[in-house]
Amino acid sequence: MNMRAIMSLYTHSLSGWTFKPSMEKTRYSLYCDESNIHNARYMLIGGLWIPQQHEMELRESLSKVRQDFNMTAEFKWTKVSNSKLMGYYEWVDCFFRNKNIGLRS
């Protein structure tokens, strides 16, 4: 990278040179998982990415759903009881309401 390219990443003010905020990199947290059935032809691989500055917000909303619906055990998506169904809906909605999350499968 030449000096002109390097200098284009900075702005100058009375207080000195500063890195342009628009050029700052965003750090992401990535989560991935896979699912398949024994001897099945296909496997599903899914991923979620979220900017680290928004991760705590998601964690708090998921914890609130667990607390509100008394969901203390591991989620078993194949065994959703009627008494916990609304909790599962709320859990999924946490991901779709948060516009900072990326989902892919």
PyMOL CGO cylinders between C-alpha atoms (Angstrom):
from pymol import cmd
from pymol.cgo import CYLINDER

trace = [
    CYLINDER, 0.00, 0.00, 0.00, 1.47, 3.35, -0.95, 0.3, 1, 1, 1, 1, 1, 1,
    CYLINDER, 1.47, 3.35, -0.95, 1.51, 6.45, 1.25, 0.3, 1, 1, 1, 1, 1, 1,
    CYLINDER, 1.51, 6.45, 1.25, -1.42, 8.09, -0.57, 0.3, 1, 1, 1, 1, 1, 1,
    CYLINDER, -1.42, 8.09, -0.57, -3.60, 5.02, 0.05, 0.3, 1, 1, 1, 1, 1, 1,
    CYLINDER, -3.60, 5.02, 0.05, -2.62, 4.94, 3.72, 0.3, 1, 1, 1, 1, 1, 1,
    CYLINDER, -2.62, 4.94, 3.72, -3.32, 8.66, 4.17, 0.3, 1, 1, 1, 1, 1, 1,
    CYLINDER, -3.32, 8.66, 4.17, -6.79, 8.24, 2.59, 0.3, 1, 1, 1, 1, 1, 1,
    CYLINDER, -6.79, 8.24, 2.59, -7.75, 6.12, 5.60, 0.3, 1, 1, 1, 1, 1, 1,
    CYLINDER, -7.75, 6.12, 5.60, -7.24, 9.07, 7.97, 0.3, 1, 1, 1, 1, 1, 1,
    CYLINDER, -7.24, 9.07, 7.97, -8.70, 12.53, 8.45, 0.3, 1, 1, 1, 1, 1, 1,
    CYLINDER, -8.70, 12.53, 8.45, -6.90, 15.56, 9.81, 0.3, 1, 1, 1, 1, 1, 1,
    CYLINDER, -6.90, 15.56, 9.81, -8.32, 18.01, 12.30, 0.3, 1, 1, 1, 1, 1, 1,
    CYLINDER, -8.32, 18.01, 12.30, -6.93, 20.53, 14.76, 0.3, 1, 1, 1, 1, 1, 1,
    CYLINDER, -6.93, 20.53, 14.76, -6.41, 17.69, 17.24, 0.3, 1, 1, 1, 1, 1, 1,
    CYLINDER, -6.41, 17.69, 17.24, -4.34, 15.66, 14.77, 0.3, 1, 1, 1, 1, 1, 1,
    CYLINDER, -4.34, 15.66, 14.77, -4.79, 12.64, 12.52, 0.3, 1, 1, 1, 1, 1, 1,
    CYLINDER, -4.79, 12.64, 12.52, -7.60, 10.17, 13.29, 0.3, 1, 1, 1, 1, 1, 1,
    CYLINDER, -7.60, 10.17, 13.29, -8.73, 6.95, 11.69, 0.3, 1, 1, 1, 1, 1, 1,
    CYLINDER, -8.73, 6.95, 11.69, -11.91, 7.43, 9.65, 0.3, 1, 1, 1, 1, 1, 1,
    CYLINDER, -11.91, 7.43, 9.65, -14.83, 5.84, 11.54, 0.3, 1, 1, 1, 1, 1, 1,
    CYLINDER, -14.83, 5.84, 11.54, -16.35, 4.63, 8.28, 0.3, 1, 1, 1, 1, 1, 1,
    CYLINDER, -16.35, 4.63, 8.28, -13.27, 2.49, 7.71, 0.3, 1, 1, 1, 1, 1, 1,
    CYLINDER, -13.27, 2.49, 7.71, -13.27, 0.80, 11.12, 0.3, 1, 1, 1, 1, 1, 1,
    CYLINDER, -13.27, 0.80, 11.12, -13.79, -2.94, 10.95, 0.3, 1, 1, 1, 1, 1, 1,
    CYLINDER, -13.79, -2.94, 10.95, -16.71, -4.66, 12.63, 0.3, 1, 1, 1, 1, 1, 1,
    CYLINDER, -16.71, -4.66, 12.63, -15.95, -7.77, 14.69, 0.3, 1, 1, 1, 1, 1, 1,
    CYLINDER, -15.95, -7.77, 14.69, -18.46, -10.60, 14.46, 0.3, 1, 1, 1, 1, 1, 1,
    CYLINDER, -18.46, -10.60, 14.46, -19.30, -13.61, 16.59, 0.3, 1, 1, 1, 1, 1, 1,
    CYLINDER, -19.30, -13.61, 16.59, -20.01, -16.69, 14.48, 0.3, 1, 1, 1, 1, 1, 1,
    CYLINDER, -20.01, -16.69, 14.48, -22.07, -19.72, 15.49, 0.3, 1, 1, 1, 1, 1, 1,
    CYLINDER, -22.07, -19.72, 15.49, -22.51, -22.83, 13.34, 0.3, 1, 1, 1, 1, 1, 1,
    CYLINDER, -22.51, -22.83, 13.34, -24.20, -26.19, 13.75, 0.3, 1, 1, 1, 1, 1, 1,
    CYLINDER, -24.20, -26.19, 13.75, -25.10, -29.21, 11.68, 0.3, 1, 1, 1, 1, 1, 1,
    CYLINDER, -25.10, -29.21, 11.68, -27.97, -31.63, 11.75, 0.3, 1, 1, 1, 1, 1, 1,
    CYLINDER, -27.97, -31.63, 11.75, -28.62, -34.88, 9.97, 0.3, 1, 1, 1, 1, 1, 1,
    CYLINDER, -28.62, -34.88, 9.97, -30.44, -38.17, 10.30, 0.3, 1, 1, 1, 1, 1, 1,
    CYLINDER, -30.44, -38.17, 10.30, -28.42, -41.38, 10.39, 0.3, 1, 1, 1, 1, 1, 1,
    CYLINDER, -28.42, -41.38, 10.39, -27.97, -42.74, 6.85, 0.3, 1, 1, 1, 1, 1, 1,
    CYLINDER, -27.97, -42.74, 6.85, -29.74, -39.71, 5.36, 0.3, 1, 1, 1, 1, 1, 1,
    CYLINDER, -29.74, -39.71, 5.36, -28.69, -38.43, 1.97, 0.3, 1, 1, 1, 1, 1, 1,
    CYLINDER, -28.69, -38.43, 1.97, -28.49, -34.80, 3.09, 0.3, 1, 1, 1, 1, 1, 1,
    CYLINDER, -28.49, -34.80, 3.09, -27.11, -32.84, 6.01, 0.3, 1, 1, 1, 1, 1, 1,
    CYLINDER, -27.11, -32.84, 6.01, -28.13, -29.33, 7.06, 0.3, 1, 1, 1, 1, 1, 1,
    CYLINDER, -28.13, -29.33, 7.06, -25.46, -26.86, 8.08, 0.3, 1, 1, 1, 1, 1, 1,
    CYLINDER, -25.46, -26.86, 8.08, -26.55, -23.53, 9.50, 0.3, 1, 1, 1, 1, 1, 1,
    CYLINDER, -26.55, -23.53, 9.50, -24.78, -20.43, 10.66, 0.3, 1, 1, 1, 1, 1, 1,
    CYLINDER, -24.78, -20.43, 10.66, -25.45, -17.22, 12.50, 0.3, 1, 1, 1, 1, 1, 1,
    CYLINDER, -25.45, -17.22, 12.50, -23.27, -14.13, 12.63, 0.3, 1, 1, 1, 1, 1, 1,
    CYLINDER, -23.27, -14.13, 12.63, -23.78, -11.09, 14.78, 0.3, 1, 1, 1, 1, 1, 1,
    CYLINDER, -23.78, -11.09, 14.78, -21.70, -7.95, 15.34, 0.3, 1, 1, 1, 1, 1, 1,
    CYLINDER, -21.70, -7.95, 15.34, -20.08, -8.31, 18.75, 0.3, 1, 1, 1, 1, 1, 1,
    CYLINDER, -20.08, -8.31, 18.75, -21.47, -4.98, 19.93, 0.3, 1, 1, 1, 1, 1, 1,
    CYLINDER, -21.47, -4.98, 19.93, -25.02, -6.47, 19.56, 0.3, 1, 1, 1, 1, 1, 1,
    CYLINDER, -25.02, -6.47, 19.56, -24.33, -9.94, 20.95, 0.3, 1, 1, 1, 1, 1, 1,
    CYLINDER, -24.33, -9.94, 20.95, -25.17, -9.13, 24.58, 0.3, 1, 1, 1, 1, 1, 1,
    CYLINDER, -25.17, -9.13, 24.58, -28.56, -7.72, 23.54, 0.3, 1, 1, 1, 1, 1, 1,
    CYLINDER, -28.56, -7.72, 23.54, -29.40, -11.05, 21.86, 0.3, 1, 1, 1, 1, 1, 1,
    CYLINDER, -29.40, -11.05, 21.86, -28.13, -13.09, 24.81, 0.3, 1, 1, 1, 1, 1, 1,
    CYLINDER, -28.13, -13.09, 24.81, -30.27, -11.06, 27.20, 0.3, 1, 1, 1, 1, 1, 1,
    CYLINDER, -30.27, -11.06, 27.20, -33.43, -11.46, 25.10, 0.3, 1, 1, 1, 1, 1, 1,
    CYLINDER, -33.43, -11.46, 25.10, -32.86, -15.23, 24.84, 0.3, 1, 1, 1, 1, 1, 1,
    CYLINDER, -32.86, -15.23, 24.84, -32.28, -15.48, 28.60, 0.3, 1, 1, 1, 1, 1, 1,
    CYLINDER, -32.28, -15.48, 28.60, -35.50, -13.55, 29.24, 0.3, 1, 1, 1, 1, 1, 1,
    CYLINDER, -35.50, -13.55, 29.24, -37.48, -16.00, 27.08, 0.3, 1, 1, 1, 1, 1, 1,
    CYLINDER, -37.48, -16.00, 27.08, -35.98, -18.95, 28.97, 0.3, 1, 1, 1, 1, 1, 1,
    CYLINDER, -35.98, -18.95, 28.97, -36.88, -17.32, 32.30, 0.3, 1, 1, 1, 1, 1, 1,
    CYLINDER, -36.88, -17.32, 32.30, -40.39, -16.19, 31.26, 0.3, 1, 1, 1, 1, 1, 1,
    CYLINDER, -40.39, -16.19, 31.26, -41.32, -19.67, 29.99, 0.3, 1, 1, 1, 1, 1, 1,
    CYLINDER, -41.32, -19.67, 29.99, -39.37, -21.68, 32.59, 0.3, 1, 1, 1, 1, 1, 1,
    CYLINDER, -39.37, -21.68, 32.59, -37.26, -23.34, 29.88, 0.3, 1, 1, 1, 1, 1, 1,
    CYLINDER, -37.26, -23.34, 29.88, -34.22, -24.63, 31.76, 0.3, 1, 1, 1, 1, 1, 1,
    CYLINDER, -34.22, -24.63, 31.76, -33.39, -27.80, 29.82, 0.3, 1, 1, 1, 1, 1, 1,
    CYLINDER, -33.39, -27.80, 29.82, -31.72, -28.12, 26.41, 0.3, 1, 1, 1, 1, 1, 1,
    CYLINDER, -31.72, -28.12, 26.41, -34.12, -27.38, 23.56, 0.3, 1, 1, 1, 1, 1, 1,
    CYLINDER, -34.12, -27.38, 23.56, -35.29, -30.46, 21.68, 0.3, 1, 1, 1, 1, 1, 1,
    CYLINDER, -35.29, -30.46, 21.68, -36.93, -29.24, 18.50, 0.3, 1, 1, 1, 1, 1, 1,
    CYLINDER, -36.93, -29.24, 18.50, -38.41, -32.67, 17.76, 0.3, 1, 1, 1, 1, 1, 1,
    CYLINDER, -38.41, -32.67, 17.76, -40.14, -32.83, 21.16, 0.3, 1, 1, 1, 1, 1, 1,
    CYLINDER, -40.14, -32.83, 21.16, -41.93, -29.51, 21.62, 0.3, 1, 1, 1, 1, 1, 1,
    CYLINDER, -41.93, -29.51, 21.62, -44.76, -29.84, 24.13, 0.3, 1, 1, 1, 1, 1, 1,
    CYLINDER, -44.76, -29.84, 24.13, -47.90, -27.72, 23.92, 0.3, 1, 1, 1, 1, 1, 1,
    CYLINDER, -47.90, -27.72, 23.92, -47.00, -26.13, 27.27, 0.3, 1, 1, 1, 1, 1, 1,
    CYLINDER, -47.00, -26.13, 27.27, -43.67, -24.86, 25.88, 0.3, 1, 1, 1, 1, 1, 1,
    CYLINDER, -43.67, -24.86, 25.88, -44.79, -24.04, 22.32, 0.3, 1, 1, 1, 1, 1, 1,
    CYLINDER, -44.79, -24.04, 22.32, -45.15, -20.27, 22.90, 0.3, 1, 1, 1, 1, 1, 1,
    CYLINDER, -45.15, -20.27, 22.90, -41.67, -20.22, 24.46, 0.3, 1, 1, 1, 1, 1, 1,
    CYLINDER, -41.67, -20.22, 24.46, -40.22, -21.80, 21.31, 0.3, 1, 1, 1, 1, 1, 1,
    CYLINDER, -40.22, -21.80, 21.31, -42.02, -19.22, 19.17, 0.3, 1, 1, 1, 1, 1, 1,
    CYLINDER, -42.02, -19.22, 19.17, -40.63, -16.40, 21.31, 0.3, 1, 1, 1, 1, 1, 1,
    CYLINDER, -40.63, -16.40, 21.31, -37.13, -17.93, 21.15, 0.3, 1, 1, 1, 1, 1, 1,
    CYLINDER, -37.13, -17.93, 21.15, -37.18, -17.96, 17.33, 0.3, 1, 1, 1, 1, 1, 1,
    CYLINDER, -37.18, -17.96, 17.33, -38.66, -14.44, 17.21, 0.3, 1, 1, 1, 1, 1, 1,
    CYLINDER, -38.66, -14.44, 17.21, -35.62, -13.15, 19.14, 0.3, 1, 1, 1, 1, 1, 1,
    CYLINDER, -35.62, -13.15, 19.14, -33.50, -13.91, 16.08, 0.3, 1, 1, 1, 1, 1, 1,
    CYLINDER, -33.50, -13.91, 16.08, -35.88, -12.45, 13.49, 0.3, 1, 1, 1, 1, 1, 1,
    CYLINDER, -35.88, -12.45, 13.49, -36.63, -9.27, 15.45, 0.3, 1, 1, 1, 1, 1, 1,
    CYLINDER, -36.63, -9.27, 15.45, -32.93, -8.42, 15.74, 0.3, 1, 1, 1, 1, 1, 1,
    CYLINDER, -32.93, -8.42, 15.74, -31.94, -6.81, 12.41, 0.3, 1, 1, 1, 1, 1, 1,
    CYLINDER, -31.94, -6.81, 12.41, -28.22, -7.08, 13.25, 0.3, 1, 1, 1, 1, 1, 1,
    CYLINDER, -28.22, -7.08, 13.25, -28.15, -10.87, 12.93, 0.3, 1, 1, 1, 1, 1, 1,
    CYLINDER, -28.15, -10.87, 12.93, -27.32, -12.77, 9.78, 0.3, 1, 1, 1, 1, 1, 1,
    CYLINDER, -27.32, -12.77, 9.78, -28.71, -16.30, 9.33, 0.3, 1, 1, 1, 1, 1, 1,
    CYLINDER, -28.71, -16.30, 9.33, -27.85, -18.81, 6.64, 0.3, 1, 1, 1, 1, 1, 1,
    CYLINDER, -27.85, -18.81, 6.64, -28.57, -22.50, 6.11, 0.3, 1, 1, 1, 1, 1, 1,
]
cmd.load_cgo(trace, "trace")
